[in-house]
Amino acid sequence: MRSTRNTALTMDDHALTRREAFSAYYELTKPGITLMVVISTAAGFYLALPRDFLTLEYALLFLLTVVGTALVSAGSCVLNHVMEHDHDRAMKRTMFRPIPSGKIRLSSALIFGVTLAVAGIALLLAAQPLTAMLALLTAVLYLAVYTPLKRRTQVATLIGGVPGALPPLGGYATVSGAIGLEAGVLFMILFLWQMPHFLSLAWMYRKDYERGGFPMLTVLDGSGIVVARHIVIYTLMLMLFSLMLTVIGVTGVIYFIGAALLGGAFVAAGFRFFHDRSNSRARSVLLSSYFYLLALITLMFIDKA
């Protein structure tokens, strides 16, 4: 018998240790997505900073912004799990998530998600009300618009790209107090990046999405030719928008050259998938998308004008 000290919570038919409970709740926050949100927010914050940014005020603003954004993102992801738990049971990729597997009660996850989101909004209000409004808008679009539409139309992918691209605007707005051209370019970079990223993932798991009743483009396009065409077009547009940061004076020549090389490599991955629409090529596009975004943001930090 487990001792009381080693048993954290009893949920449904499962007695979880503290470590198991922490792991299950942590999984609900979709840490990969939340990390990318935080990184893109930090990039927006950094690009908006003035030359004399090494002050206690900016350090505090940065802390409030990244922690608040992380909490709102994590809370939204938890609530997404709550909303989709029935559909997750029908998909092999998601059937062992904490709620459908019975590790976490639905009510416990709901309370956890709301608590995280509210705490995050409170921190962002202390940093910059406009940032808090953008974070709230992100959560509402993600949960009230994108999530329900996923089971109705393939257009949901485009709609879902909007909340996914808002975080860098929040980071930028914390410093500037406004949303300008620079923030708009950042928005477009994140928006366009999500399309090949998600389409490649959805192609790999198209059978799962079909079983779950999601009318994704990857489900409707059996040959994959339309999916591949979309991936190529979006990677090309992404490369062009990434170069605009130098054109408008936000980044320098080093960034421009690096962004061109990264964009070209990403486009090449898209073309390879166009000619060979296998899961392995789709995985290559997916992995390229992760490397591309992290490398591009790194260049932004290295070569800010």
C-alpha positions in Angstrom: 0.0 0.0 0.0 1.3 3.5 -0.9 1.8 5.7 2.1 -0.1 9.0 2.4 3.1 10.9 2.1 3.9 9.3 -1.3 0.3 9.6 -2.7 -0.6 13.0 -4.0 -4.1 12.7 -5.4 -6.7 10.0 -6.1 -8.4 10.7 -9.5 -11.1 8.3 -10.8 -9.6 4.8 -10.4 -6.0 6.0 -10.4 -3.9 6.7 -7.4 -1.1 9.0 -8.5 2.1 9.7 -6.7 3.2 13.3 -6.5 5.6 12.8 -9.4 2.9 11.2 -11.5 0.4 13.9 -10.7 2.9 16.6 -11.5 3.8 14.9 -14.8 0.1 14.6 -15.8 -0.7 18.2 -15.0 2.5 19.4 -16.7 1.4 17.4 -19.8 -1.9 19.2 -19.8 -0.1 22.6 -20.3 1.3 21.4 -23.7 4.9 22.5 -22.7 6.2 22.4 -26.3 3.5 24.9 -27.4 3.9 27.0 -24.3 7.7 27.2 -24.8 7.3 28.4 -28.4 4.8 31.0 -27.2 7.2 32.3 -24.6 10.1 32.4 -27.0 8.1 34.3 -29.7 6.9 36.7 -27.0 10.4 37.3 -25.8 11.5 38.1 -29.4 8.8 40.7 -29.7 9.7 42.2 -26.4 13.4 42.4 -27.3 12.9 43.9 -30.8 10.9 46.7 -29.2 13.5 47.6 -26.6 15.4 50.9 -26.8 19.2 51.1 -26.8 19.4 51.7 -23.0 17.3 48.7 -22.0 19.5 47.3 -19.2 17.4 48.8 -16.4 15.5 47.3 -13.5 12.2 48.5 -15.0 12.6 46.6 -18.2 13.9 43.5 -16.4 10.7 43.5 -14.3 8.5 44.1 -17.3 10.2 41.2 -19.1 9.6 38.9 -16.1 5.9 39.9 -15.8 5.5 39.5 -19.6 7.1 36.1 -20.1 5.6 34.5 -16.9 2.2 36.0 -17.5 2.2 34.8 -21.1 3.4 31.4 -20.1 0.5 31.0 -17.6 -2.1 32.2 -20.1 -0.8 29.8 -22.7 -0.6 26.9 -20.3 -4.1 27.6 -19.0 -5.5 27.8 -22.5 -3.9 24.5 -23.4 -5.3 22.8 -20.3 -8.8 24.1 -21.2 -8.3 22.9 -24.7 -7.7 19.4 -23.3 -10.9 19.8 -21.3 -12.9 20.7 -24.4 -11.5 18.0 -26.5 -11.3 15.1 -24.1 -14.1 13.1 -25.7 -12.5 13.4 -29.2 -9.1 12.6 -27.8 -10.4 9.2 -26.8 -11.0 8.3 -30.5 -7.4 9.1 -31.7 -4.4 6.9 -31.0 -2.1 9.9 -30.7 -4.2 11.5 -27.9 -6.1 8.6 -26.2 -3.5 8.4 -23.5 -3.6 12.0 -22.5 -4.2 12.7 -18.8 -8.0 13.3 -19.1 -9.1 10.6 -21.5 -6.8 8.1 -19.8 -8.4 8.8 -16.5 -5.3 10.2 -14.7 -6.9 13.6 -14.2 -10.5 14.4 -13.4 -12.3 16.7 -15.8 -13.3 19.1 -13.0 -9.7 19.2 -11.6 -8.3 20.1 -15.1 -11.0 22.8 -15.5 -10.0 24.4 -12.2 -6.3 24.1 -13.0 -6.7 25.7 -16.5 -8.9 28.6 -15.3 -6.5 29.3 -12.4 -3.5 29.5 -14.6 -5.1 31.7 -17.2 -6.5 34.2 -14.6 -3.2 34.4 -12.9 -1.4 35.1 -16.2 -3.9 37.8 -17.2 -3.4 39.5 -13.7 0.4 39.5 -14.2 0.1 40.9 -17.7 -2.3 43.7 -16.5 0.5 44.7 -14.1 2.9 44.9 -17.0 0.9 46.5 -19.8 -3.0 46.4 -20.2 -2.6 46.2 -24.0 -0.6 43.0 -23.6 -3.2 41.6 -21.2 -5.9 42.3 -23.8 -3.9 40.6 -26.5 -3.4 37.6 -24.3 -7.1 37.4 -23.5 -8.0 37.7 -27.2 -5.5 34.9 -27.9 -7.2 32.6 -25.4 -10.7 33.5 -26.6 -9.9 32.9 -30.2 -8.1 29.6 -29.4 -10.8 28.2 -27.2 -14.1 29.8 -28.3 -13.4 30.0 -32.1 -10.6 27.7 -33.3 -11.3 24.7 -31.1 -15.0 24.3 -31.9 -14.4 25.0 -35.7 -11.8 22.2 -35.9 -14.6 19.6 -36.2 -16.5 21.7 -38.8 -14.2 23.1 -41.4 -10.7 23.0 -42.7 -10.6 26.8 -42.6 -10.1 26.4 -38.8 -6.4 25.9 -39.5 -6.1 29.5 -40.8 -8.3 30.8 -38.0 -6.1 29.0 -35.5 -3.1 30.7 -36.9 -4.3 34.1 -35.6 -4.1 33.3 -31.9 -0.9 31.4 -32.5 0.7 34.5 -34.0 -0.4 37.1 -31.4 2.2 36.4 -28.7 5.0 38.4 -30.2 2.6 41.3 -30.6 2.1 41.1 -26.8 5.8 41.1 -26.2 6.2 44.1 -28.5 3.3 46.0 -26.9 4.6 45.6 -23.4 7.6 47.9 -24.3 6.0 50.1 -26.9 2.5 50.4 -25.6 1.3 50.1 -29.2 1.2 47.8 -32.2 3.2 49.1 -35.1 4.5 47.9 -38.5 7.3 45.9 -36.8 4.8 44.0 -34.7 2.7 43.4 -37.8 5.7 41.7 -39.6 6.3 39.6 -36.5 2.7 38.5 -36.6 2.9 37.5 -40.2 6.1 35.5 -39.7 4.5 33.5 -36.9 1.2 33.1 -38.8 2.8 31.8 -41.9 5.2 29.6 -40.0 2.3 27.7 -38.4 0.8 26.6 -41.7 3.6 24.3 -43.0 4.3 23.3 -39.4 0.7 22.1 -38.8 0.1 20.7 -42.2 3.1 18.5 -42.1 2.0 17.2 -38.6 -1.6 16.8 -39.8 -0.4 14.8 -42.8 1.5 12.4 -40.6 -1.5 11.8 -38.4 -4.2 12.2 -41.1 -5.7 8.8 -40.3 -6.0 9.8 -36.6 -7.7 13.0 -37.5 -10.1 11.1 -39.8 -11.0 8.8 -36.9 -11.5 11.7 -34.6 -13.9 13.4 -37.1 -11.7 16.4 -37.9 -12.3 17.6 -41.5 -8.6 18.8 -42.0 -7.3 19.5 -45.4 -5.0 16.5 -44.9 -8.1 14.3 -44.5 -10.0 15.8 -47.5 -7.0 15.8 -49.8 -6.2 12.1 -50.1 -3.4 12.5 -52.6 -1.7 15.2 -50.6 -1.0 17.4 -53.7 -3.0 20.3 -52.4 -1.4 20.0 -48.9 2.0 20.0 -50.5 1.2 23.0 -52.7 0.0 24.9 -49.6 3.3 24.0 -47.7 5.4 25.3 -50.6 3.4 28.5 -50.9 3.5 29.3 -47.2 7.2 28.6 -46.9 7.9 31.0 -49.8 5.7 33.7 -48.3 7.3 33.1 -44.9 10.8 33.7 -46.4 9.7 37.0 -47.9 8.1 38.3 -44.7 11.1 37.3 -42.7 13.4 39.4 -44.9 11.1 42.4 -44.3 12.5 42.9 -40.8 15.7 44.1 -42.3 13.9 46.1 -45.0 12.0 48.1 -42.4 15.2 48.6 -40.3 14.5 46.2 -37.3 17.4 43.8 -38.0 20.7 44.0 -39.8 22.5 42.4 -42.7 23.6 39.3 -40.8 20.0 38.6 -40.0 19.0 39.2 -43.6 21.5 36.7 -45.0 20.7 34.1 -42.3 17.0 34.5 -42.8 17.4 34.0 -46.6 19.4 30.8 -46.1 17.0 29.4 -43.5 14.1 30.3 -45.7 15.6 28.7 -48.7 16.3 25.5 -46.7 12.7 25.5 -45.4 11.3 26.0 -49.0 13.5 23.1 -50.2 12.0 20.8 -47.5 8.6 21.8 -48.8 9.5 21.0 -52.4 10.9 17.6 -51.4 7.5 16.9 -49.8 5.8 18.1 -52.9 7.6 15.5 -55.0 7.4 12.7 -52.3 4.4 13.0 -50.1 5.5 10.4 -47.6 5.3 10.6 -43.8 9.1 10.7 -43.7 9.1 13.8 -45.9 6.3 15.3 -43.8 8.4 14.7 -40.7 11.3 16.4 -42.4 9.2 19.5 -43.0 8.0 19.4 -39.3 11.5 19.2 -37.9 12.7 21.9 -40.3 9.9 24.1 -39.0 11.2 23.8 -35.5 14.8 24.5 -36.5 13.8 27.4 -38.7 11.8 29.3 -36.1 14.4 28.9 -33.3 17.3 29.8 -35.6 15.4 32.8 -37.0 14.6 34.1 -33.5 18.2 33.6 -32.5 19.3 35.8 -35.5 16.8 38.5 -34.3 18.5 38.6 -31.0 22.0 38.6 -32.5 21.5 41.2 -35.1 18.9 43.7 -33.9 19.5 47.0 -35.7 
